[in-house]
């Protein structure tokens, strides 16, 4: 089985405090997820979206789908406004940590970053492709419900650990989720201090919110889904 490429060197295996115990799987020696879970249905709030009717999220729509200050938990503050860029110049795509092969076919990329003092950092990264088939070709895996729940959000989803031991300067470890919804792949990186008082289901809640916002944009609706 082909694995999801490891496109962030920070996402390597490590023993870290589990934010979502039993929710996510680990990763292999390359940092790629060991297992992923696929779901063929879009069962999130807002109703089903016909894949044939999904809008391609160009730069403006991708930026609108990114989480903003009003959609993340209240204890997290925005470091910068959500920002998406056209992929005519792939340098931005590569700078966001996506693989060269992905950047060669992407339409646009975007990100938004949040933090809570020194004990939490939350980063959302989106990449949009011309169609769902292209996005699905880059996101391939298999997994089990005990990692991401019985009815996980998105068309495909997987989890990974973030090891901060090799970071210079050192920053917080954490966990993350990759999720595909139609022609968009999103990466959620959540770094946190093990002593931080964080709800155990926060990462899953964030992933659900991301999928819902992408679904809303693909359906031509204003993205309003929130994790609050």
C-alpha positions as a Markdown table, in Angstrom:
| # | Residue | x | y | z |
|---|---|---|---|---|
| 1 | Unk | 0.0 | 0.0 | 0.0 |
| 2 | Unk | 1.4 | 3.4 | -0.9 |
| 3 | Unk | 1.8 | 5.7 | 2.0 |
| 4 | Unk | 1.0 | 9.4 | 2.4 |
| 5 | Unk | 4.3 | 11.2 | 1.7 |
| 6 | Unk | 6.1 | 12.7 | 4.7 |
| 7 | Unk | 6.1 | 16.4 | 3.8 |
| 8 | Unk | 7.1 | 18.0 | 7.1 |
| 9 | Unk | 10.4 | 16.9 | 8.7 |
| 10 | Unk | 8.9 | 17.8 | 12.1 |
| 11 | Unk | 6.3 | 15.1 | 11.8 |
| 12 | Unk | 8.3 | 12.2 | 13.0 |
| 13 | Unk | 7.5 | 9.4 | 15.5 |
| 14 | Unk | 8.0 | 10.2 | 19.1 |
| 15 | Unk | 6.5 | 9.3 | 22.5 |
| 16 | Unk | 4.5 | 12.4 | 23.4 |
| 17 | Unk | 1.6 | 13.2 | 25.7 |
| 18 | Unk | -1.4 | 11.9 | 23.9 |
| 19 | Unk | -3.9 | 14.6 | 23.2 |
| 20 | Unk | -6.5 | 12.2 | 21.8 |
| 21 | Unk | -5.9 | 8.9 | 23.5 |
| 22 | Unk | -6.7 | 6.0 | 21.2 |
| 23 | Unk | -7.6 | 8.4 | 18.4 |
| 24 | Unk | -4.6 | 8.4 | 16.1 |
| 25 | Unk | -2.0 | 5.9 | 15.0 |
| 26 | Unk | 1.8 | 6.4 | 14.9 |
| 27 | Unk | 4.2 | 6.6 | 12.0 |
| 28 | Unk | 7.1 | 4.7 | 10.6 |
| 29 | Unk | 10.8 | 5.5 | 10.7 |
| 30 | Unk | 10.3 | 7.9 | 7.8 |
| 31 | Unk | 7.7 | 10.0 | 9.7 |
| 32 | Unk | 4.9 | 8.9 | 7.3 |
| 33 | Unk | 1.6 | 7.7 | 9.0 |
| 34 | Unk | 1.5 | 4.0 | 9.5 |
| 35 | Unk | -2.3 | 3.8 | 9.0 |
| 36 | Unk | -5.0 | 6.0 | 7.7 |
| 37 | Unk | -8.8 | 5.8 | 7.6 |
| 38 | Unk | -10.9 | 6.4 | 4.5 |
| 39 | Unk | -14.5 | 7.3 | 4.5 |
| 40 | Unk | -16.6 | 7.4 | 1.3 |
| 41 | Unk | -19.3 | 9.6 | 2.7 |
| 42 | Unk | -19.6 | 13.2 | 3.5 |
| 43 | Unk | -21.8 | 13.1 | 6.7 |
| 44 | Unk | -20.9 | 16.4 | 8.3 |
| 45 | Unk | -23.2 | 19.2 | 9.1 |
| 46 | Unk | -24.5 | 21.1 | 6.1 |
| 47 | Unk | -25.6 | 17.9 | 4.2 |
| 48 | Unk | -23.9 | 15.8 | 1.6 |
| 49 | Unk | -22.0 | 17.3 | -1.2 |
| 50 | Unk | -22.2 | 15.7 | -4.7 |
| 51 | Unk | -18.6 | 15.3 | -5.8 |
| 52 | Unk | -19.6 | 16.2 | -9.3 |
| 53 | Unk | -21.0 | 19.5 | -8.0 |
| 54 | Unk | -18.1 | 20.6 | -5.8 |
| 55 | Unk | -16.6 | 23.9 | -6.6 |
| 56 | Unk | -12.9 | 23.9 | -7.2 |
| 57 | Unk | -11.4 | 26.0 | -4.4 |
| 58 | Unk | -9.4 | 28.7 | -6.1 |
| 59 | Unk | -7.3 | 31.1 | -4.0 |
| 60 | Unk | -10.2 | 33.3 | -2.9 |
| 61 | Unk | -12.4 | 30.4 | -1.9 |
| 62 | Unk | -9.6 | 28.5 | -0.3 |
| 63 | Unk | -8.7 | 31.5 | 1.9 |
| 64 | Unk | -12.3 | 31.8 | 3.0 |
| 65 | Unk | -12.4 | 28.2 | 4.1 |
| 66 | Unk | -9.3 | 28.6 | 6.3 |
| 67 | Unk | -10.2 | 28.8 | 10.0 |
| 68 | Unk | -10.1 | 32.3 | 11.4 |
| 69 | Unk | -10.1 | 33.9 | 14.9 |
| 70 | Unk | -13.9 | 33.4 | 15.2 |
| 71 | Unk | -13.8 | 29.7 | 14.4 |
| 72 | Unk | -11.0 | 28.3 | 16.6 |
| 73 | Unk | -11.3 | 27.7 | 20.4 |
| 74 | Unk | -11.3 | 31.0 | 22.4 |
| 75 | Unk | -8.0 | 30.3 | 24.2 |
| 76 | Unk | -6.1 | 30.4 | 20.9 |
| 77 | Unk | -5.2 | 33.8 | 19.3 |
| 78 | Unk | -4.4 | 34.5 | 15.6 |
| 79 | Unk | -0.7 | 35.2 | 14.8 |
| 80 | Unk | -1.7 | 36.3 | 11.3 |
| 81 | Unk | -4.9 | 36.5 | 9.2 |
| 82 | Unk | -5.7 | 33.4 | 7.1 |
| 83 | Unk | -3.9 | 33.7 | 3.8 |
| 84 | Unk | -4.0 | 31.8 | 0.5 |
| 85 | Unk | -1.8 | 32.2 | -2.6 |
| 86 | Unk | -2.2 | 31.2 | -6.2 |
| 87 | Unk | 0.2 | 28.4 | -7.1 |
| 88 | Unk | 1.4 | 30.1 | -10.3 |
| 89 | Unk | 4.7 | 30.5 | -8.4 |
| 90 | Unk | 5.3 | 27.2 | -6.6 |
| 91 | Unk | 7.8 | 28.7 | -4.2 |
| 92 | Unk | 4.9 | 29.4 | -1.7 |
| 93 | Unk | 3.7 | 25.8 | -2.0 |
| 94 | Unk | 7.2 | 24.5 | -1.3 |
| 95 | Unk | 7.7 | 26.9 | 1.6 |
| 96 | Unk | 4.5 | 25.6 | 3.2 |
| 97 | Unk | 6.1 | 22.2 | 3.3 |
| 98 | Unk | 4.2 | 20.4 | 0.5 |
| 99 | Unk | 6.1 | 17.9 | -1.7 |
| 100 | Unk | 7.4 | 19.1 | -5.0 |
| 101 | Unk | 5.2 | 16.6 | -6.9 |
| 102 | Unk | 2.1 | 18.0 | -5.1 |
| 103 | Unk | 3.1 | 21.6 | -5.9 |
| 104 | Unk | 3.5 | 20.8 | -9.5 |
| 105 | Unk | -0.3 | 20.0 | -9.8 |
| 106 | Unk | -1.8 | 22.3 | -7.1 |
| 107 | Unk | -4.0 | 25.3 | -7.8 |
| 108 | Unk | -3.5 | 27.2 | -4.6 |
| 109 | Unk | -2.2 | 26.9 | -1.1 |
| 110 | Unk | -3.0 | 28.6 | 2.2 |
| 111 | Unk | -2.4 | 28.6 | 5.9 |
| 112 | Unk | -3.5 | 30.2 | 9.2 |
| 113 | Unk | -1.6 | 30.1 | 12.5 |
| 114 | Unk | -2.8 | 30.4 | 16.1 |
| 115 | Unk | -1.1 | 30.3 | 19.5 |
| 116 | Unk | -1.9 | 30.4 | 23.2 |
| 117 | Unk | 1.0 | 32.0 | 25.0 |
| 118 | Unk | 4.0 | 29.5 | 25.1 |
| 119 | Unk | 2.1 | 26.3 | 25.6 |
| 120 | Unk | 0.1 | 25.8 | 22.4 |
| 121 | Unk | 0.6 | 26.4 | 18.6 |
| 122 | Unk | -2.0 | 25.5 | 16.0 |
| 123 | Unk | -1.3 | 25.6 | 12.3 |
| 124 | Unk | -3.8 | 24.8 | 9.4 |
| 125 | Unk | -2.4 | 24.3 | 5.9 |
| 126 | Unk | -4.6 | 23.8 | 2.9 |
| 127 | Unk | -3.7 | 22.7 | -0.7 |
| 128 | Unk | -6.2 | 22.7 | -3.5 |
| 129 | Unk | -6.1 | 20.6 | -6.7 |
| 130 | Unk | -8.0 | 20.8 | -10.0 |
| 131 | Unk | -10.2 | 17.8 | -9.0 |
| 132 | Unk | -10.8 | 15.1 | -6.4 |
| 133 | Unk | -9.1 | 12.5 | -8.4 |
| 134 | Unk | -5.8 | 14.3 | -8.3 |
| 135 | Unk | -6.1 | 15.0 | -4.6 |
| 136 | Unk | -7.0 | 11.3 | -3.9 |
| 137 | Unk | -4.0 | 10.2 | -5.9 |
| 138 | Unk | -1.7 | 11.9 | -3.5 |
| 139 | Unk | -3.6 | 10.8 | -0.4 |
| 140 | Unk | -3.7 | 7.0 | -0.1 |
| 141 | Unk | -3.8 | 4.9 | 3.0 |
| 142 | Unk | -5.8 | 2.5 | 5.1 |
| 143 | Unk | -6.7 | 2.3 | 8.8 |
| 144 | Unk | -9.1 | 1.4 | 11.6 |
| 145 | Unk | -12.0 | 3.2 | 13.3 |
| 146 | Unk | -10.3 | 3.1 | 16.7 |
| 147 | Unk | -7.8 | 5.7 | 15.5 |
| 148 | Unk | -10.2 | 8.4 | 14.3 |
| 149 | Unk | -13.7 | 7.3 | 15.5 |
| 150 | Unk | -16.5 | 5.3 | 13.9 |
| 151 | Unk | -17.5 | 8.1 | 11.5 |
| 152 | Unk | -14.4 | 10.2 | 10.9 |
| 153 | Unk | -14.7 | 13.5 | 9.0 |
| 154 | Unk | -13.6 | 13.8 | 5.4 |
| 155 | Unk | -13.1 | 11.5 | 2.5 |
| 156 | Unk | -9.7 | 10.3 | 3.8 |
| 157 | Unk | -8.0 | 11.0 | 7.1 |
| 158 | Unk | -4.8 | 10.0 | 9.0 |
| 159 | Unk | -2.9 | 11.1 | 12.0 |
| 160 | Unk | 0.7 | 11.6 | 13.0 |
| 161 | Unk | 2.9 | 12.5 | 15.9 |
| 162 | Unk | 5.1 | 15.6 | 15.9 |
| 163 | Unk | 8.6 | 15.2 | 17.4 |
| 164 | Unk | 10.2 | 18.5 | 18.4 |
| 165 | Unk | 13.5 | 17.0 | 19.5 |
| 166 | Unk | 15.2 | 17.9 | 16.2 |
| 167 | Unk | 13.8 | 21.4 | 16.0 |
| 168 | Unk | 16.3 | 24.3 | 16.2 |
| 169 | Unk | 15.4 | 26.1 | 18.3 |
| 170 | Unk | 13.4 | 23.4 | 20.1 |
| 171 | Unk | 9.6 | 23.9 | 20.1 |
| 172 | Unk | 6.7 | 21.9 | 21.4 |
| 173 | Unk | 5.9 | 18.4 | 20.4 |
| 174 | Unk | 2.3 | 17.4 | 19.5 |
| 175 | Unk | 0.0 | 15.6 | 17.2 |
| 176 | Unk | -1.6 | 16.3 | 13.8 |
| 177 | Unk | -4.2 | 15.2 | 11.3 |
| 178 | Unk | -4.1 | 15.1 | 7.5 |
| 179 | Unk | -7.6 | 15.1 | 5.9 |
| 180 | Unk | -8.9 | 15.2 | 2.4 |
| 181 | Unk | -12.2 | 16.6 | 1.4 |
| 182 | Unk | -12.9 | 16.4 | -2.3 |
| 183 | Unk | -10.1 | 18.3 | -4.1 |
| 184 | Unk | -8.6 | 19.8 | -1.0 |
| 185 | Unk | -6.1 | 18.3 | 1.4 |
| 186 | Unk | -5.7 | 19.9 | 4.8 |
| 187 | Unk | -3.0 | 19.4 | 7.4 |
| 188 | Unk | -3.6 | 20.3 | 11.0 |
| 189 | Unk | -0.5 | 20.6 | 13.3 |
| 190 | Unk | -1.2 | 21.0 | 17.0 |
| 191 | Unk | 1.8 | 21.5 | 19.2 |
| 192 | Unk | 1.2 | 21.7 | 23.0 |
| 193 | Unk | 2.8 | 21.4 | 26.3 |
| 194 | Unk | 1.9 | 18.2 | 28.1 |
| 195 | Unk | 0.8 | 20.1 | 31.1 |
| 196 | Unk | -1.6 | 22.3 | 29.1 |
| 197 | Unk | -5.3 | 21.9 | 30.0 |
| 198 | Unk | -6.7 | 20.9 | 26.6 |
| 199 | Unk | -9.9 | 18.9 | 25.9 |
| 200 | Unk | -9.0 | 15.4 | 24.9 |
| 201 | Unk | -11.2 | 15.6 | 21.8 |
| 202 | Unk | -9.9 | 19.0 | 20.6 |
| 203 | Unk | -7.9 | 17.7 | 17.6 |
| 204 | Unk | -10.9 | 15.6 | 16.4 |
| 205 | Unk | -13.1 | 18.7 | 16.8 |
| 206 | Unk | -10.7 | 20.8 | 14.8 |
| 207 | Unk | -10.6 | 18.2 | 12.0 |
| 208 | Unk | -14.4 | 18.1 | 11.8 |
| 209 | Unk | -14.5 | 21.9 | 11.7 |
| 210 | Unk | -12.0 | 22.0 | 8.8 |
| 211 | Unk | -13.9 | 19.4 | 6.8 |
| 212 | Unk | -17.2 | 21.3 | 7.3 |
| 213 | Unk | -15.6 | 24.7 | 6.2 |
| 214 | Unk | -14.2 | 23.1 | 3.1 |
| 215 | Unk | -17.6 | 21.4 | 2.3 |
| 216 | Unk | -19.4 | 24.7 | 2.7 |
| 217 | Unk | -17.0 | 26.5 | 0.4 |
| 218 | Unk | -17.3 | 23.7 | -2.2 |
| 219 | Unk | -21.0 | 24.0 | -2.0 |
| 220 | Unk | -20.9 | 27.7 | -2.7 |
| 221 | Unk | -21.8 | 28.7 | 0.8 |
| 222 | Unk | -20.0 | 31.0 | 3.2 |
| 223 | Unk | -17.7 | 28.9 | 5.5 |
| 224 | Unk | -19.2 | 29.3 | 8.9 |
| 225 | Unk | -18.3 | 26.1 | 10.7 |
| 226 | Unk | -16.6 | 26.6 | 14.1 |
| 227 | Unk | -14.8 | 24.6 | 16.8 |
| 228 | Unk | -16.1 | 26.8 | 19.6 |
